[in-house]
Amino acid sequence: MGVVHHANYVRYFELARVQWLAEHDRPYREYVEQGIHFAVTRVEVDYQKPARFDDELRVTAWLAWVRHASLAIAYEITRGDETLVVGVTEHAAVDAQSGRPRRMPKERRAEMLALVPPG
């Protein structure tokens, strides 16, 4: 059909989330080394316009909110000046061994809260 399959946008979100963490917080592997994973608990995708084969896309990600044991990352996918997709993923901090929810360390949470844009 010449358009990007809808499921690929969630992959783009994941790649942007990992890159955002590496650039603005810390590499995801450091969380894993501390025994923490961020399990996806919710994905919301608002498809506004389709991307087409060979389009150059820009995926922008930012930290939307942080709680004691969860966080949300928001996304915008654009082609030039056109917004194609907006969305959000919510994540629970879980223990790497048990898979059960766990609170983020206080200092980690405080540092992440500082990364949430105002408003």
VOTIGU-322127 format. One record per residue (C-alpha): x, y, z. Coordinates in Angstrom, 1 decimal. Layout:
east=X | north=Y | up=Z
...
//
This chain:
east=0.0 | north=0.0 | up=0.0
east=3.0 | north=2.3 | up=0.2
east=2.3 | north=3.4 | up=3.8
east=4.1 | north=2.6 | up=7.0
east=2.3 | north=-0.3 | up=8.8
east=0.5 | north=1.0 | up=12.0
east=2.5 | north=-1.3 | up=14.3
east=5.8 | north=0.3 | up=13.3
east=5.0 | north=3.5 | up=15.0
east=5.1 | north=1.7 | up=18.4
east=8.6 | north=0.4 | up=17.4
east=9.6 | north=4.0 | up=16.6
east=8.4 | north=5.0 | up=20.0
east=10.5 | north=2.3 | up=21.6
east=13.7 | north=3.4 | up=19.7
east=13.0 | north=7.0 | up=20.6
east=12.5 | north=6.2 | up=24.3
east=15.8 | north=4.3 | up=24.6
east=17.6 | north=7.1 | up=22.8
east=15.9 | north=9.7 | up=24.9
east=17.0 | north=7.9 | up=28.1
east=20.6 | north=7.6 | up=26.9
east=20.7 | north=11.3 | up=25.9
east=18.8 | north=12.9 | up=28.8
east=18.9 | north=10.5 | up=31.7
east=21.1 | north=7.4 | up=31.5
east=21.4 | north=4.4 | up=29.2
east=18.7 | north=1.8 | up=29.8
east=21.3 | north=-0.9 | up=30.5
east=22.2 | north=1.0 | up=33.7
east=18.6 | north=0.5 | up=35.0
east=18.9 | north=-3.1 | up=34.1
east=22.2 | north=-3.3 | up=36.0
east=20.3 | north=-1.9 | up=39.0
east=17.7 | north=-4.6 | up=38.7
east=15.0 | north=-2.3 | up=37.2
east=13.0 | north=-2.7 | up=34.0
east=10.3 | north=-0.4 | up=32.7
east=7.5 | north=-2.6 | up=31.6
east=5.0 | north=-1.1 | up=29.1
east=1.6 | north=-0.9 | up=30.7
east=-0.2 | north=1.3 | up=28.2
east=0.3 | north=2.6 | up=24.6
east=-1.7 | north=5.3 | up=23.0
east=-1.2 | north=6.2 | up=19.4
east=-3.1 | north=9.0 | up=17.5
east=-2.6 | north=8.5 | up=13.8
east=-3.2 | north=11.8 | up=12.0
east=-1.5 | north=11.2 | up=8.6
east=0.3 | north=8.2 | up=7.1
east=4.0 | north=8.0 | up=6.6
east=5.0 | north=6.7 | up=3.2
east=7.8 | north=4.4 | up=2.0
east=11.1 | north=6.3 | up=2.1
east=9.8 | north=9.3 | up=4.1
east=12.3 | north=10.9 | up=6.4
east=10.7 | north=11.0 | up=9.8
east=11.6 | north=12.8 | up=13.0
east=10.6 | north=11.2 | up=16.3
east=10.6 | north=13.5 | up=19.3
east=10.2 | north=12.1 | up=22.7
east=9.9 | north=13.7 | up=26.2
east=9.2 | north=12.6 | up=29.7
east=5.5 | north=13.4 | up=30.4
east=5.3 | north=12.5 | up=34.1
east=7.0 | north=10.5 | up=36.8
east=5.5 | north=8.8 | up=39.8
east=7.0 | north=6.6 | up=42.5
east=6.9 | north=3.4 | up=40.4
east=5.8 | north=4.5 | up=37.0
east=6.4 | north=7.0 | up=34.2
east=5.1 | north=8.1 | up=30.9
east=6.9 | north=9.2 | up=27.7
east=5.2 | north=11.2 | up=25.1
east=6.0 | north=11.3 | up=21.4
east=5.5 | north=13.2 | up=18.2
east=6.4 | north=11.8 | up=14.8
east=6.7 | north=14.4 | up=12.0
east=7.6 | north=14.6 | up=8.3
east=9.0 | north=18.1 | up=7.7
east=6.4 | north=20.4 | up=9.3
east=3.6 | north=17.9 | up=9.3
east=2.6 | north=16.0 | up=12.4
east=1.8 | north=12.4 | up=11.5
east=1.5 | north=10.7 | up=14.8
east=1.4 | north=11.6 | up=18.5
east=1.3 | north=9.2 | up=21.3
east=2.3 | north=8.2 | up=24.8
east=3.6 | north=5.0 | up=26.5
east=3.2 | north=4.4 | up=30.2
east=5.7 | north=2.2 | up=32.1
east=5.8 | north=0.5 | up=35.5
east=9.2 | north=0.1 | up=37.2
east=9.5 | north=-3.6 | up=37.9
east=12.1 | north=-5.7 | up=39.7
east=14.2 | north=-7.6 | up=37.1
east=14.1 | north=-10.8 | up=39.2
east=10.5 | north=-11.0 | up=40.3
east=8.8 | north=-8.9 | up=37.6
east=6.8 | north=-7.2 | up=40.4
east=6.4 | north=-3.4 | up=40.6
east=8.9 | north=-1.6 | up=42.6
east=9.6 | north=2.0 | up=43.5
east=12.4 | north=3.8 | up=41.8
east=15.2 | north=4.9 | up=44.1
east=14.4 | north=8.4 | up=45.5
east=17.4 | north=10.1 | up=44.0
east=16.6 | north=8.5 | up=40.6
east=13.0 | north=9.7 | up=40.8
east=14.1 | north=13.2 | up=41.8
east=16.5 | north=13.4 | up=38.9
east=13.8 | north=12.2 | up=36.5
east=11.2 | north=14.7 | up=37.9
east=13.6 | north=17.4 | up=36.9
east=13.4 | north=16.3 | up=33.3
east=9.6 | north=16.7 | up=33.1
east=8.9 | north=19.8 | up=31.1
east=6.9 | north=22.5 | up=32.9
east=3.1 | north=22.6 | up=32.4
//
